[in-house]
C-alpha cells in the first residue's frame, strides 16, 4: 500500500480532481482509492451551490493502465442536500466533469484512449490491442465504444464530391459524399439510386458544384435537385475510359503491327474468321438486326457486335502472346539444328538439349516447336504492352522504347492515327480555358480515323458533354473522393464483411 503524495501525484496526475488516499498493488491490477474534494457543487436542478453532505456513495471505474496493468479506481463521492427549500430535488450526487461521466464504468481519459484504438481497429482487432495495452475489453464493448463516438458536424459544402463503392461486388453499392475542397466526409448513402441522392441534395441546400464520375444516375439526380449546379466529370475516369478504348484498338489491329514487333502472324482460324465476318455483314447489309443475326448464326450477341464493328476481316486477327518457358534458353541451338536438318526428330532434340541442362518435359518442347516459336523471333510486344507504351508519358519512356513504339505504329495506319490521338487527348487533361474548342477539334479528327472503339468512346463523351467540358476547363476534380474510397476498402477488409451498413457508415464518417 502506497499513500498519496510525491510519486503518486506524478503517476496519477490525471486524477488531480480527487484526493488519493492510497494505491494498492494487487498483482494483476493496481487499485486506487480516492475521494472527492470538499468543495461546493451546484445543484443540477436549481444551480444553487451546496456543500452539505447528506451521505456517501462508492463508484468503481477503470482508469488508464500503469506499467501495462489495469488500474481500478474506487471513488467515494458525496450525496449533497440542496440548500434551496423550493427545489424539487432534495438531494443529488455530485458529478466529476472531465474525470467521470454519469453511468460510465471508465474514466474520461480511458474512454478517449479506447475510442482512439477502436476508431482505427474496430471490434476484434481493437479488443486484442487494448488487452496488450492493459485495458482489456470485449469485442462487443469495443463496438459499442466505437458507436458512441460522436460524428463530426460538417456543413453542407459548396463543392460536393460524389462516388459509389461496393458493399457487395456486383450486387449492392453505396454512395460517399465529401467536401471536394477540404476532403472531409459529409455523408454516406445506403445505395446509389438517383432519387436517394436527389432527396439528400434537396435536404441540404447550398451545393453549387458537384464532382462525379460518368454514372448516369448521379447526373440525373443533380439535374433533378440542382438544375443550376455545375457538374464536373472526373478526369481520371475520362482518361481510363479512353485508355480502355485505345487498348481494344491495339488488340484489334495486332495482325497489322505484329510484323514490326517481330511477332509471327498466325493463319490458324483465318478461314473461320473470314467466313463469319462475311456471314454477319451479309445479314447486316440485308437489313437484319444484330440480335436476329446472333440467332441465325448461333453466336453470342457480343460476338456479332465485334464482327459488325470492323470493316475488314483482317482486323479480327490477334498477335500471338507467348509466355516464357524453359525452352527459351535453348532456342538458338534448336534453330541451328533445325536449319541443318529440318527432319530431325523431336526426341533427338530433347536428348541433345537435356545434355545441355534442359529440365522441362517432352510435351513442352513439342508445343514449342509446333507453335513455330523456334523459327519465330521471341515476342517483342503484346497488345497490352504496346497499349501501355502508347498511353505512357513520353518522358517516362526509354530510348529503345521510343524506337520500338515509333517502329510499331508506323507500320499500321490505324496505329499512327491512334498514337496522334492519344498524344492530343493527353494534353487536354491539363485544365485550361480553351480546352473546350480543342476538345471539339479532337473529336472531329478522331471521327475521321477508322477506329470504331474510339468512336464508341466519343459517343460516351457526348452523352455527358457538359460535365466533360467542365472537367477539362475547371480546376475541380473528384480525386479526394477516390482517396476516401481507397480508405473505405481498408475499413471493409478490416471488418471482413461482417458489419452492417450503420457501423460501416460510422467508421467512414469518423475518417
N, C-alpha and C positions, 0 to 999 in steps of 0.2 A: 504494500500500500504506500502510495506517494502522496503527500499532502500538496495542496495547491501552492503556487508561487514559484518564481525562478524559472527553471526549465519548463515546468508545466505550462506556465503562461506563454512561453515561446512556442511550444509544440501545439498547444490548443488556443492559439491567438484568435482563431475564428469564433471561439466561444466567449469572446470578451464581454458579451452582454449578460453572461451568467457569472455566478460566484462558484468556482470549482472547489468542492470540499475535499475530494480525494480521487485518486486514479489507481485502479487495481489491475494487476496483470493476472489474468485467469488462463494463461496458456494459449489457447486458440483465439482468444479475443481480449480486448482491452476494455474495461468498464470504467466509465467516468460518471461520478456522482456530482451533481451540481444543483443549484437553486437560483431562482430569480432574485434580482436585486430589489431592495426596499425603496421603491420609487412610486410616486402616484401614477395611476393609469386612468385614462379617460374611459368613461362608460360607453360601450358601443351603441347604446340607445339614446342617451341624452348628452353625451360628451362631457359630463361633469367629472372632474378628476377625483379619484378616491384612493386612499392608502389603507383603508380599514379592512383588516383581514378577517374574512368570515370563516375560512378553512383552507386546507391544503389538498392538492391532488398530485398524483405522480403521472409522468409521461415517460415512456421508454421509446427512444428513437435511435436509428442508426446514423452514425456520423462518418466522415471521410476516414479511410483506413490509415493506420500508422504502422510503420515497419512491416507493411504487407499483411497486416492482420486487421480484421474488422474491429470497429470501435462502436460500443453500445453506450448510449448516453441516457442515464436516469436523471430526469429533471423534475424537481419539486417546484411547482408553480402555485401561485396563490389564487384563491377564490375570494374576490373582494365584494364588499357591500356598497351599493350605490348610495351616495350621500344626499341625493335629491329624493325626498319622500314622495314626490309626484311621479317619479319614473316607474313605469310598469315593470321594468326589470329590477328585481330586488337585489340579486347577486349576479355576478358574472366572473368568468375565468379569464385571467389576463392572458394576452397573446404576446408572442415574442417576434415581431415583424423582422424579416431579414434573417432569422435564425430557425424558427419553427412555423409551419403553416398548419392551419386547422385541419384535423383529421389525418394528417400525414404521419407516416412512420419513418421518415427520413428527414434529416436537416435540409435546409435550403441549398447549402453548398454541395452536399452529397447528391441531391436531386439534379443539380446543374451538371455535375460530373457524369452521372448516369445518363442524363439526356444527351450530353455530348458524344458518349460512346454509342448509344443506340441510334442516334441520328445518322451515324455513318455505317453501323453494322447491323442494325435491326435486332431481330429476335435471338436465334440460337448463337450466332457469332458474337453478338453483344453480350449475352449471358456468359459465354466462355471467357471473353476478355475481362469482364468485370470480376469473375471468380479469380482470375490470376492477379488482378489488381487489389484484391482483398475486399471487394464489395459484392458478395455472391447474391444473385437474384435468379429467378427462373425466367425461361424464355417468354412465358405469358406476361410476367411482370415487366419484362423489357419492352414488350409491345405496348402494354398499357402506358408505360412511361413515355414511349415514343408518341403515342397518340395524344398524350396530354400536353405535348409541346405546342404552344400556340403558333398558328401560321402567321407569317408576316403579312401586314396590311399593305397592299400595293395599289396605288391609284391607277385608274384607267389610263393607259399610255396613249400618246398621240400617234406613235408608230408601233403597230402591233405585228408581231411575228407569229405565223400560224403554220403548223406542220402536224402530220399524223405519225403515229408509231403503233406497232402491232402489239396487242395484248396476247393474241394467239395467231400465229402466222397464217395468212390466207383465210382467216375466219373473222376475228374481231379486232377492231382498231379503236384507238382513242386519239384525241386532239390535244396538243400542247399549245398554250398561248403564252408569249413572253413579251416583255418590253424590248423591242428591237434595238433601242438606243442604249439602255443600261444592262440588257440581258438578264433582267430579273424575271423570275417566273410569275405569271399573273394568274393562270388558272389551268385546270386540266378537265377536258370534257370527256364524258364516257363513251363517245362514239365519234365518227367523222361525217355524220349526216349534215346536209346543208341547213336544214331547219334548226338543228341544235345550235350551230354556230350563229345563225341569223338571230335566234332568240337571245343568245348571250350578247351580241352586239347591240341589240335594242335595249337590253337592260343596263348596259354600260356605255352610255353616250360619251363622245369625246375623241373617238378614234378618227384620225384623218388619213393615215397611210397604213395599208395592210400589205405586208411582205409574205408571200406564199409561193408554193410550187405551182405546177401546172394543173392541179386537180380541178376538175370542172365543178365539183360540189362546193368547194370553198369559194370559187369565183361566183357561183350563183348566190351563195349566202351573202357575200359582200354586196352584190348588186341589189339584193332584196332589202337588206337592212341599212346599208350606207351607199346609196347610189352616187353620191358626190365624192366618196373617198377615192384616193389614188391607190390602185392596185399595182404592186411591183412583183414581177416574176423573179424567180431565183436563178441567178446566173449560172450557178453550178449545175442545176438540173438542165438548163438550156444547153450548156456545153456537153453534159452527159448524154442527152438525147441525140445531139449531133454526132458525138463520138460513136454511139451505137449504130447510127445510120451509116457513118463512114466505114465502120468495121464490116458491116454487111456488104457494102460496095466492094471493099477489098476482097472479101471472100468470093463474091460473085465473079469478079474478073481475075481470079487467081490463075485460070488457064491461060490468060494473056500475058501476065507479067512473070509467070513461073520460069520461063526460059532465061530471063535476065538474072534471076537469083539462083541459077544453076540447079533448078528443080526439074525433075523429069515430068513430062506431060503424059499422063495416063490416058490410054484409049479404051480401057475397060469400062463397059457400061455406056459407051458413046452411042451405040445403036439404040439402046433403050431410051436414053435421054432424048435423042433426036426424034424418035417415034412419038414419045409422049408429048414433046413440045409441039409437034405438028398436029397431033390429035386435039390438044387443048386449043390451039389457035384456029384450027378449022371450025371447031364448035363455036368459039367466040365470034369468028367472022360471020357465022350463020345466025348470030343473034341469040345464042344460048347463054343463059346466065351462069355465073360461077358455081352456084350450088347445084344446078342441074348438070353441069359438066362433071362435077365430082361424083354425082350419082351414076351417070352414064359410063364413066371410065373406071368406077370403083376405086377412086382415090380420095385421100383426105382433102378437105376444103383448103387447108393451108398449103398443101402441095400444089393444088391447081392454081392458087393465087401466086405461088412462087414461079410457076411456069408462065403464067399470064403476064407477069411483071416484066419479063426480059424480052428484048426484041430479037435476039439471036440465040439459037440453041447452044452455041459455043460458050456463052456466058454461064451456062449451068455447070460446067466442069469445075472441079476444085483441084488445087495443087495438093499432092500427097504430103502428109505430115508424118515424119518418122521420129521415133524415139531412139535415144542412144541404146546400143546393145553391146554385148561382149564381143561381137564380131567386128565392130568398128576398128579395133586395133590392128586387125589382120586384113583390112580391106585392100591395101596396096599389094600385099602378097597375093591375095586371091585374084586381083585384077591382072597381075603379071602372069600368073599360072593359067588363067583362062584365055589370055591373049596368046600364050604359047601353044596351049592345047585346048581348043574350045569344047572338046568332048570329054574332058577329064571328069571322072565320076565324083559325085559329092562325097562318098565315103573316103576316097583317096584324099580329097582336100581336107576332110575332117581329121584324118590321121596326121597330115602334114602340119596343120595349124595347132593340133594338140601337142605335137613335139615342140612347138614354139610357145606353149603356155596357155593355149585356149582352154577354158574350163566350162564352156557352155555345152548345150545339147546339140544333137544332130538335127532335130526339128528346127531349132533356132537358125542354124546355118542354112538349112534348106529353104526356109521362108525368106531369109536374107537374099538368097540367090534368085529365087523365083520372083521376088518383088522388083528385081532389077537394080538393087542397091549397090551391087558390085561395080557395074558399068556406070551407074549414075554418080554424079558428084554428090557429096554429102549435102543434106538440105541446108541451104543458106538462110532461108526465111520461111516462116509460116505466115498465113494470113493474119493471125493475131499479132505476131511480132512486127509485121510490116505496118499494120494499123497503129501499133504503139509508136513506131518511129515516125509515122506520118503525123500523129497528133501531139508528139512531144515538142517542147520548146526547142527551136533550132540551136540556142546557146547551150543546151544541155547535151547535144549530140557530139560524138567524137568525129574526127575527120573521116575515118573509114565508114562510119555510119552515114555521114552526109553523102559520101561517094556511092554507097550501096543504095541509098534512098533515091538519089538522082538517077542512077542507072536503071533501077527497077521501074520508077514512074515514067521514065522517058520512053520505054518500050510499049507502053499501053496508053492510048489517047485518053481513055476514061480516067486512068490514074493520074495523068498530068492535070486534067481538069479538077479532079478531086483534091490534089495537093494544093493547087492555087486557091480553091475554095476554103480549104482548111486554114491556110495562112491568113486569108482575108477575114474569115469569121473570127479567128482568134484575136485579131486586133479590135474587133467590136466589143470584146468583153471588158475592155478598159472604159468605164463610163465617160462619155463626152457629149456635148450638146448637139453635135452634128451626126451622131451615130444613127439617128432616125433616117436621114437621107442615105447614109452609107448602107444601112440595112436593106432599103428598097433596091439599091443598086446591086447588092449582093444577091438578093432573091432573083432579080432579073437575070443575072449571069448564071445562077445555079439552075434556073428553069431551062436555059438553053443547052445545058450539058445533058448527056444521056446517062443520067444517074437516078434510077427510079426510087431508090431508098432515100436519097437526099430530097427528092420531090415530095415523098411522104412526110419527111421532117418539116418541109416548108408548109405543107398543109396544116400541120400541127401548130406551127408558129402563127399562122393566120387565124386559127381558132381563138388564140389568146394574144392578139396582136398588141393591144393597148398595154397589157402587163409586160410583154416582152420589150416594147419600146421604153417603158418606164425603167425596166431593169438595165437597159443599155445606156440610158441617158442620165439617171439619177444615182446618187451615192447610197441609197438604201439597198439593203440586201438581207437575206434570210440566214446568214451564216451563224448567228447566235442561236437560232432555233435548232439548227443541225447539231450544234455543240451540246445543247440541252438534251437532244435525243440520244447522243452518244453516252451522256451520263445516265440517262434513263435505262439504256441497255445494261449498264453495270448494275444498277439497282435491281432490275428484273432478274439478272443472273444470281445476285446475292440471295434473293428470296426464292429461287428455284421454281417460280411459277405457283407457289402455294398460297400466296397472299391474295386477298381480294382487291378490287379497284380502290376502295376508300383508303387502305393503307398505302398502296402504291401512289395514289394522288398526294397523300400527306407527305411522303418522302420526297416526291418530286418538287413540291412547292417549298419544302424546307431547304432545298438546294444542297 
